[in-house]
Amino acid sequence: MGRLGGFSYREVARKLAALGFSIHRQAKGSHEVWKHQDGRYATLPNHKVIKEGTLRTILKQAMINPEEFLKA
């Protein structure tokens, strides 16, 4: 497991909030759309554990550097 593996939904949500994102709306099923003030967005699945590949995709979609995410 890499540096981004094993984060829970709550940990990812807390870090996104620290980076200026907030819940915008509920998406289909167990997913939420988080939006930043500058228009960036990320779709976050509400799963117990978010896999590393999924988290990397979320960060790429939100244009967040993994280092920046880990420091938040």
N, C-alpha and C positions, 0 to 999 in steps of 0.2 A: 504494500500500500504506500502510495506517495504522500507528499506533504498535504495534498488537498483531499485525501481520502478519509472517510469516517466522520465527517461533520454531520451533526443532526440538523433537522429543519430549524429548530430554535436558535442554534448557533449561527447558521447562515442568515436567518432573518435579523438577528441582532447585529451582525456585521454589515448587512445591507443598510439597515437603519443608521448605523454609525457613519456610513458613507453617503448619507443624504437621500436614500430611497425610502419610499413609504408605500403601503398597500394602496393600489389604485382600484382594483376590482377583483372579484372572484372569477376565475376562469372555469373551464369545463372540468368537472370531477374534483379532484383534490389539488388543483393548481390555483395559484394566485398570480396576478400581474402586479409587479412592483414598478413604480415609476419615479424617476429623478426629476428635480425641478427643471433641468435643462433638456428634458424630453427623452432621455435614455430610458429604456425599460428592460425588465427581466421577468421571465416566467419561472416561478419557483414552485416545485412540487412539494406538497405537504406530506412528506414521507418521514418515517422515523430516522433513517440514515440515508444521506444523499451520496451516491457513488461519485468517485473522483471524476470520471468522464462526464457525468451529468453536471457536476459543479463547474468543470472547465467550460462546458457549453454555456452555462448560465453567465459566467464571468465574461466570456467572449461576446455574448449577446448584449450585456450591459456595458461593454467596453471598460472593464475593470482589470487592471494588471493583477495577477495572482499574488505578487509581493504586497501590493497595496491592500488586497483583501486580507492577507494573513496579519498585517500590522493593525488592521481596524479592530 
